[in-house]
């Protein structure tokens, strides 16, 4: 850590230690890529019960959804199974290995969220933005805004992440702090409070948002064009 504080280039500790970023290493190491995608899939359980119980309101009027950086499609498969009127598309890098052969309402599209997001009523971002700087988050959010339908047609972005300060419970506070340290170590990202989220949404051209607290330190943020 001492080398990280003294460096002039301001690389992340992970990159300073390994010579490449986490994303570059995952692109070069198929085993690491699989471990990462499996971990992201298992983390979906933090949201699935809440989505199943409350999805009637969250997905009211939604016919199509793009799960950006959705990996093997764990959360999209839950949505498609419980809300069959929603056609789900998983967008992720071509190296992601997921089996979508038995999923009628879920398909995989290879691509880069910084370049293009397929059009849909709703764009879903689960644990994506906390990996990126404000500058890159704004780029991603602007792509999302281009992809979604109008608000009148049910268009919105769903962000599944932590909102720092949303609860004073130490049980929730400690995991948030640990996640923040992990993001600082491995990525250029950060866990954000409501004011930081609001600033990102405004600078990305969105009109309003709604925070739904789910379980522990996690929330669903509905962001409207």
C-alpha positions in Angstrom: 0.0 0.0 0.0 2.9 2.3 0.6 3.9 2.1 -3.1 0.4 2.9 -4.0 0.3 6.1 -1.9 3.7 7.3 -3.3 3.0 6.6 -7.0 2.5 9.5 -9.4 0.3 7.6 -12.0 -2.4 6.8 -9.5 -3.0 3.3 -10.7 -5.3 1.1 -8.6 -3.5 -1.1 -6.0 -4.5 -4.2 -8.0 -3.0 -2.8 -11.2 0.1 -1.7 -9.4 0.6 -5.2 -7.9 -0.2 -7.2 -11.1 0.8 -4.9 -13.9 -2.8 -5.1 -15.5 -6.2 -4.1 -14.4 -8.7 -6.6 -13.0 -10.7 -6.4 -16.3 -7.6 -7.0 -18.4 -6.5 -10.0 -16.2 -10.0 -11.5 -16.5 -9.8 -11.1 -20.2 -6.5 -13.0 -20.3 -7.4 -15.7 -17.7 -10.5 -17.8 -18.4 -10.4 -19.3 -15.0 -10.5 -15.9 -13.3 -13.2 -14.8 -15.7 -15.4 -17.8 -14.7 -14.8 -17.3 -11.0 -15.8 -13.6 -11.4 -18.9 -14.4 -13.4 -19.9 -17.2 -11.0 -19.5 -14.8 -8.0 -21.7 -12.2 -9.7 -24.3 -14.8 -10.4 -24.4 -16.0 -6.8 -24.7 -12.4 -5.6 -28.0 -12.1 -7.4 -29.6 -13.8 -4.5 -29.4 -10.5 -2.6 -32.1 -9.2 -4.9 -34.1 -12.1 -6.3 -36.6 -12.6 -3.5 -37.3 -8.9 -3.3 -37.8 -8.7 -7.1 -40.1 -11.7 -7.2 -42.3 -10.2 -4.4 -42.2 -6.7 -5.8 -41.6 -7.1 -9.5 -45.3 -6.5 -10.3 -44.8 -2.9 -9.6 -41.2 -2.6 -10.7 -41.9 -4.2 -14.1 -45.4 -2.9 -14.7 -45.7 -2.1 -18.4 -42.2 -3.5 -19.1 -42.0 -5.6 -22.2 -38.2 -5.7 -22.8 -35.2 -5.4 -20.5 -31.4 -5.3 -21.1 -29.2 -6.7 -18.3 -26.0 -4.8 -18.9 -22.9 -6.7 -17.8 -25.3 -9.5 -16.8 -22.7 -12.2 -17.0 -24.3 -15.7 -17.1 -27.8 -14.1 -16.8 -28.7 -15.2 -13.3 -30.9 -12.3 -12.5 -32.4 -12.1 -16.0 -33.4 -15.7 -15.8 -35.2 -15.1 -12.5 -37.0 -12.1 -14.0 -38.0 -14.0 -17.2 -39.3 -17.0 -15.2 -41.4 -14.9 -12.9 -42.5 -12.2 -15.3 -42.9 -14.0 -18.7 -44.1 -10.8 -20.4 -40.6 -9.4 -20.1 -38.2 -10.3 -22.8 -34.7 -10.2 -21.4 -31.4 -9.6 -23.2 -28.0 -10.1 -21.4 -25.3 -7.8 -22.7 -21.7 -8.7 -21.8 -18.3 -9.2 -23.3 -17.9 -12.0 -25.8 -15.7 -14.0 -23.4 -18.5 -14.5 -21.0 -19.7 -18.2 -21.0 -23.3 -18.6 -20.2 -25.9 -21.2 -21.2 -29.0 -19.6 -22.5 -30.2 -22.5 -24.7 -33.1 -23.5 -22.5 -34.3 -19.9 -21.8 -37.0 -18.9 -24.2 -37.3 -15.3 -22.8 -33.5 -14.7 -22.3 -30.9 -14.2 -25.0 -27.2 -13.2 -24.9 -25.8 -10.4 -27.0 -22.0 -9.9 -27.0 -20.9 -6.3 -26.8 -19.3 -3.4 -24.8 -21.6 -1.2 -22.8 -19.4 1.8 -23.5 -20.1 1.5 -27.2 -23.7 0.3 -27.5 -26.6 -0.9 -25.5 -29.5 -2.6 -27.3 -32.8 -0.7 -27.1 -35.3 -1.8 -24.4 -37.9 -0.4 -22.1 -35.7 -1.0 -19.1 -31.9 -1.2 -18.7 -30.7 -3.1 -15.6 -27.3 -2.4 -14.0 -26.5 -4.8 -11.1 -23.2 -4.0 -9.4 -21.8 -2.2 -12.4 -21.4 1.5 -11.6 -19.6 1.0 -8.3 -16.7 -0.4 -10.4 -16.2 2.8 -12.3 -15.2 6.4 -11.9 -17.8 9.2 -12.1 -16.6 10.0 -15.6 -17.1 6.5 -16.8 -20.4 6.1 -15.0 -21.8 9.1 -16.8 -20.7 7.5 -20.1 -22.5 4.3 -19.2 -25.6 6.1 -18.0 -25.8 8.2 -21.2 -25.7 5.0 -23.2 -28.5 3.7 -21.1 -30.6 6.8 -21.7 -30.1 6.4 -25.4 -31.3 2.8 -25.2 -34.5 3.1 -23.0 -38.0 4.0 -24.0 -39.5 7.3 -23.1 -40.8 7.7 -19.5 -44.4 7.7 -20.8 -43.7 4.3 -22.4 -42.3 2.9 -19.2 -38.6 3.6 -19.8 -36.2 3.6 -16.9 -32.8 2.4 -15.7 -32.8 0.0 -12.7 -29.6 0.2 -10.7 -29.0 -2.5 -8.1 -26.3 -1.3 -5.7 -25.6 0.1 -2.3 -26.7 3.6 -1.3 -24.2 4.7 1.5 -26.0 6.2 4.5 -29.4 4.8 3.6 -29.5 3.1 7.0 -27.6 3.7 10.3 -27.4 0.1 11.2 -23.8 -1.1 11.9 -24.8 -4.5 10.4 -25.3 -2.6 7.1 -22.5 -0.1 7.6 -19.7 -2.5 7.9 -20.3 -4.4 4.6 -20.6 -1.0 2.8 -17.2 0.1 4.1 -15.7 -3.3 3.2 -17.1 -3.0 -0.3 -15.8 0.5 -0.6 -12.3 -0.6 0.3 -12.6 -3.5 -2.2 -13.6 -1.1 -5.0 -10.7 1.2 -4.1 -8.2 -1.7 -4.2 -9.4 -3.5 -7.4 -11.2 -0.9 -9.5 -11.5 2.9 -10.1 -15.0 2.8 -8.4 -16.5 3.7 -5.1 -19.7 3.0 -3.1 -21.9 6.2 -3.3 -24.3 8.0 -1.1 -27.6 9.5 -2.4 -26.0 12.9 -3.1 -23.3 11.3 -5.3 -25.9 9.2 -7.1 -28.1 12.2 -7.7 -25.2 14.2 -9.2 -24.4 11.3 -11.6 -28.1 11.1 -12.8 -28.3 14.9 -13.3 -25.1 15.0 -15.3 -26.2 12.1 -17.4 -29.4 13.9 -18.4 -32.0 12.0 -16.3 -35.0 13.9 -14.8 -35.7 12.0 -11.5 -35.1 8.9 -9.5 -36.6 6.7 -6.8 -34.7 4.6 -4.2 -36.2 1.4 -3.0 -34.4 -0.2 0.0 -34.2 -3.9 -0.3 -32.2 -5.9 2.2 -29.2 -4.9 4.3 -27.1 -2.3 2.6 -28.5 -2.9 -0.9 -31.1 -0.8 -2.8 -32.8 -0.7 -6.2 -32.7 2.8 -7.8 -35.2 3.6 -10.5 -33.9 6.3 -12.7 -36.2 8.1 -15.2 -35.4 9.9 -18.5 
